[in-house]
Every structure is written in C-alpha cells, then in structure tokens.
Amino acid sequence: MIHHPSAVPNPAEEAIAARIAAAMPTLTPIHQRMGEYVLANLFRAATMRIDELASVVGASVASANRFARALGFDGYPQFREALVRGFEATLAPVERLRSAQETLAAGDDLIDASLEQAANNLHATRTTIDRAAAEAAVEAIIAARRVFVIGFGASAFLASLMEHGLLPYHDNVHSLALSGGPSHAARHLVRSGAGDLVIGIAFPRYVEDTIELARLASERGARVLALTDGPRSPLVRFAELSLFVRTDRRLASNADSAVLAVIEALCDAVAYRAQRSVKAAAEFSEFVLPWLFDPQSAAAGAAPEPARAASKVARAKPGKDKRGDGAKAGNDTQAKGVKARDTEAKAIAAARTPRTPRTPRSKR
C-alpha cells in the first residue's frame, strides 16, 4: 500500500502561495528570489529562522524582514507564523525543541522533567480512561477468532509488544507492524471479517497506512479497537471501541510510556479472564525455560547448558540419534583410538621405571 502526498494544498499553503504570487511583479530581485525559494520549499521555510532564510538565498536579515512586509505581514515572525499554521501537527515537535533549546538553562534537570511528564500522562490516562470501553476491549480480545495488531512508525514497536503480551493467552494473535510493511498487512486484512478483531495504534502525527488498514478491516466486518489520543483521531471513525491515552511529550511528538501501560493492563486483564490461562502460561514458561538464564543457578555454580541440552534431548524422537549412524560410528572409532593410546602410554611408562631387584629366596 503506497500513499502519495495530496496534490491539494491546505488553506494556509494556498494563502501564502497566493500572496507571494500576487506580489511577485512588484518585488525586488532579491525578494523575488526569496519568494521563489519559499514557494518551492514551503515546509522547510516554515522551520527556518529569519537568519537561516536570509542565508540560504544570499540576503541580509533586514531584506528578509522587508520581504515579509512586502507580502502584507508586520514582519518576519508573523510571516513564519502563517507558514507554520499549515503544518501545526507536523511541526509541533520541532517548535517545542527549538523553544527548549532557546529557553532552558544548562542546569535544568531534563531527565527529571521527562519522568515527571510520563507520570502525569499515566495519571491522566488512569483517571479519564473509559472503564466500560476497557472492559469491552478485554472481552473482544478473548472472544476474537483472530487478533491483528496494526501500527506504523513508533507505534509499530508498541504493536509488537502487544502481540508479545497476548501470545501466551490467545491462540491466534499477530502483529502486522514490522514484517513486510503496509502491503503485507493488507494481504492479511483483506481476508479478515466477522469474528476477527483489529487493534489499531495511532497517535499524532498519524500514519495514514494505519487509518486505511483499519477502514479496510472495518468494511470487511472485522471489529476495530482503537488505541489513540482522543475522539478527534482519524482512527476513531472506523473503530467500534476506542481507548484514549495521554501522550504529551515536551520535545517529541508523543510519549509511549502511558500507551505501553494501557497495553500491559489489557494483557493482564486477558490473562486473568481467559480460560486455561494458567495452564497456557505454565506451558509457555516450560517451553522457553531452556533459553532463560537463572542468576541463582549461576551463583550456585550450576551450568545452565545441561538443562538446555536435556530439554533438546527430551524433544527429540526416541530411538533416533540426530547425528546419524555415521557420526555414531565415528565416535566409536575415536573412543577405541583413545583407549589404544592410553594402553601404549602405560606400557612405555612401565618400561622406563627401574625395577627393584628381587631378594633371593632362602632355601629351607
């Protein structure tokens, strides 16, 4: 599934382009060069400070200010504000980072501030989440014939973590996020339908593929559960169930910690309510045991390798040697050779050892 940028500009872009086009005949050559650059690079120009735009076209800061006034703005800040208006969601992280670099002091505790933001997101999510919708989401996961989890960008990793959390308790759960891209996901979802559940994860800046795949699944009769930021999310219109998560972050688009907490809460609830979940968890733990490292065993001097080897032998078919008859015969030959060398070495050692003379026996 390949999406191309829309050929229709948004109103803010149209307004800026119209102003520049209308003013072009009356602009000075240097201002015309600025106008041409802005028209060709609207998004990039929206991210530039006045000195950066001036530098890229070989003009002065004063010329950049006069260019903005020639377009009818009070100055460059107002001109750039109008540019940014067309890309608010996309540029929000850029603007927050720029503001932080300009205002934060060197001694500010950024780590503490980030952790505090994560705690605030978690608290807000916990107090506002729709409990009835959360209960319905758990029941939908348990009842689903198949569960597909979709999400792209940063949400792809959250989708994989959700698959990881649900796997021990659901026989048919698949993350379609990291293997093969949107076209691979579409090949799975085109066969989805009644009885299936699609869990879509999308936050600003929303990835269009997630929205389109949710629409595709919904049209084929699958239920859609949305994990997103609020009722204005484009994912909500195709979802039967929606859970809203606070994801504020100071210097980036979203914080994933609260989303992961909600995912873990759903997985825990499924584990608690699903039939045979205890048996399934025990079977899963036993199966992965050979690949786990036990610090207590290591501290006691026990090597973990025999447990893995024993597990592999137990899984092998009885009466079969994985190495084959040839390897077994080779090992027998090797053992005989070692025994022969040991016998020879003992004989040589005995020959080199001086013998004690025998004491003549007295005659009686």
N, C-alpha and C positions, 0 to 999 in steps of 0.2 A: 504494500500500500504506500504510494508516494503522493505527497501533497505538495503543491506548489504555492508560493505566496500569492495572495489575492491580487488581481490586477487592478482592483478598485481601491484607491487610496481612502484613508479615513478623512473626516471633515477637517481635522486640524492640518493634515498634509495638504489638502486641497486649498485651504485658506492661505497658507504660506506660499504655496506654488503660485496661486493667483496674484498675490501681492507682488511677488518678485517679477512675474511675467508682465504685469501692468507697469511696473516701474522701470523695467529694463531700458526702454528707449531714452529715458532721462538720466540714467545712472552714468557716472564717470567710468572710464575703462577699468580702474581697479575695483570699483564697486560691482561692475558687470562680472568681473572675474569671481568675486565673492558670491554673487547670485548664481552663477553657473555651477560653482562648487557645491553650494547648498542644495540646489535642485538635483544634482547628481548624487548627493550623499546626505539625504535628509536625516537618517538615523544617526550617522556619525557626527553631523553638525550639531545635533541635539545634545551630544555628550561633551562637546568642546567648550572650554573656557574661551573668553574673548581673545586672550593672547595666543591660544592654540589655533583658532580660526585665522587670525591675522597672519600667523607664521606660515601656515600651510599654503596661503595664496601670495605670500611675499608682501604683506601690507603692514601698516602700523596698527597699534591698538586704537588710536584715535580714528583711523579710517574705518575700522570695524564698527565703532560706535556710530559714526556718521552714516554708515551703510544701514544700520538698524533704524536710524531716524528717517532716512530716505524712504524706508518702507512703511513709515507711519507709526513706529513704536517710539516710546520715550527714550529708549536706549537699548544697549545690548542685552541687559538682564531680562527686559520684557520680551524682546525678540526670542531669546532662548527659551523663556517660559512657554511661549506659544508653540515652539518646536516640540518641547518635551511633552506638551499636553497630548500629542498624538501617540506617544509611546509610554504612557504613565506606568502601566503594569510591567513593561519590559525594562524600563529604565529605573524603576524604584530602587533595586539593589545598588545600582551604580551611583545614584544620587545619595543614598544613605552612606555608602562607603566614602564618597567624596566629602560629605559633610563631616563624617567621623574623623577623617584624616586632617581636616582643617580645624576642628574644634577640640578634639581630645588631647589632653596633656600626656606627656611621656609617662608619668607616674600612675595614670589611671589603670585600675585593675580590670583588664578586659576579660580575663578568664572568669573572675567572679561575676562580672556583669552578664556574661553569656550563660553561666549556670543559673543565675537568677532569672534570666529570661525564660530558660527551659522550665524552671519550676513554676513560673507564672502561667506559661502555656498549659502545663499539666493541670494546675489548679483550675484554670478557666474551663478547660475541657471537662474535667470531672464534675464541675458544678452546673454545667449547661447541657451536657450530652442528654439526648432523648433516651430515657431508660427503656421506654416501651419499644422504641426502634432498635435498641441494642439487644433486647430480649428476642425480638422478632428476627434479628440478624443471626443470632446463635441458632435458633430453630431452623432457619432457612439453610444454614450450612449443614446441620445434621441431616436434614431431610433431603438435601440435593443428591441427585443421582451422580452428577459430576460437578466439581467446583473448579472454575477457571479464574485465575487472578491476573489482572492486566494492569500495567502502569509502565510508563517510559520516562526517560530522564532519571532523576534521582528516585522517583517512585518505583523504578524497576527493581531496585535493591530491596525496597520495602515489600514488594510483591513476592520476591523470592524468600524473604524472611517469613512471610505469612504462610507460604507453601510449606516451609520447613516446620513451622509450628503446628500446622494442621495434619501433616502426613501421618503421625502415629495414630490418629483418631478418625481418619476418613480414608476410605479405600481408593478414592479417585479424585485427587486434587492436583492441579497442575498450574504452575506459574508460566505464563506465556510471555514474560517480560524480557528475558535475557537471551533466549535461544532463537536465533533466526529473525528477530525484528518483527515489525508490524505485519508483514506479509505472512510470516509463519503463524502468527496469532490468528490472522484472518482465516487461514486454512483450517484451523481447529474450530473457530467460532461459526464458520459457515454451516457446520453440522450440528450446532447447538440448538436447543429447543426446550419444550416443556420438560420440567424435571431438572434442568440444569440451572446452576447459579453462577453468574459472572460478577466477580468483585472488582470494581474499578477504583483505582487510586489516582487522584489528580488534584494538584494544588497549583496556585499561581506560580509561575507562568504556565498555564495549562498546555499540555502537549496534545495537539489535535488528534493524533492517532488513537489515544485513549478514548476520546469522546466518540470518534467514528466507530470504533470497535464495540463500544457499549451500545450505540444505536443499532449496529448490525445484529448484535445478540438479542436486543430487546425486540426487534422486528421479527425475529425467528421464534419468539415465545419464551426465551430464557428470562429468568428473573435477574435483575441487576441490583447489586448492593453498592452504593457509592460511599467511599471514604474520601471526604473532601472538606473544603474550608467553610462553606456556608451555602445558603439557599440560592445565591446568585451564581454559583458554579455552573458551567455549561454541562457538567456531568449529571446534575440533578434531574434534568428534564427527561432522561432516559432511565432513571432509577426508580424501582419500586420501593426501595428502602435507602435511607441516607443517614450517615453518621457524620456530624460536623466536628472538626478538630481545630483547635487554635494552633497556628504555626508561625507566630510572629518571630522575626529574627532581625537583629539590628543591621547586620552587614551582608545579608544574602536574601534570596527570595523567600525561603521557608526554613523552619527548623523541623527536623524529623523526629525529635525525641518523643513528643506527645503522640504523634501518629503511631510510632512503634509501641508505645504504651497501650494504645487502644487495640492494636493488633494482638498484642500479648494477652490483653484482657479477654478478647474474643476467643483466642485459642484456649485459654484456661477454662472459660465457660463451656466450650465444646468438650474439652477433656472431662469436665465434671459431669456433664449431662449425657454424653454419648454412651450407648450400650457397649458392653465389653471393652470400655476404655482402659480399665485396669489391666485386663489380660493383654490388650494390644500394646500398652506401654511396657509391660513385662517382656513380651516377645521382642519388641523393638530393642529394649535395653540389652537383652541376652544376645541378640544378633550383632549389635555394634560393639559388644564387650571386647572382642579381640583387638579392636582398633583404638581402644581407650587406654590412657596412661594413668596408673594408680600411684600417686605420690607415696601413699602409706606402704605399699608393697616395695617400692623402690627404696624407701628409707630403711626398711627391714632387710634389705639385701636380696630380695626376690626379684628375679628377672622376669619381665613381662612377656618375653618371647615364647616360653613354653606354653603359656595359655593360648597364645595365638596359634601356635603350631598344633596344639591339641584340638582347638576348635576346627582348624582346617582338616585335620585327620578325621574328626567326627563327621564333617560334612562330606567327606569323600565316600565313594561307594565301597562297601565291604568286599574283601577278596580281590580288590584291584590295586595295583601299585602304580601310582601316577607316573613313575619314572619309566615304566615299561620293563619287559623281561631283559632287554639288552643292558639297561643300566644296572639291573639287579645282578646279572651275571658278571658285569664288570666289577661291581663292588665285591663279589665273592672272590674273584681272581686277585683283587687288590689285597683282601684280607689274608689270602694264602701267601702272597708275596711278603707281606709284613711279618707273618709267622716264620717264614723261612729265614728272613734276615735276622730275626731275633735269635733263632737257633744257632746260626752261623756265628753271630757275635758272642754268644755264650761259649762256644767251642774255642774261639780264639782267646778269650779271656782265660779260660781254663788252661790252655797251653802255655800262656805266659806266666802263670802263677807258679813259683818254685814249690816243688813237692817236698814234704817233710820226710826224711829217711825213716824207714821202718826199723823198729827195735827188734833185733833177733829174738826169737822165742827160745826160752831156756828149755833144755832137754830134761826130761824127768826120768 
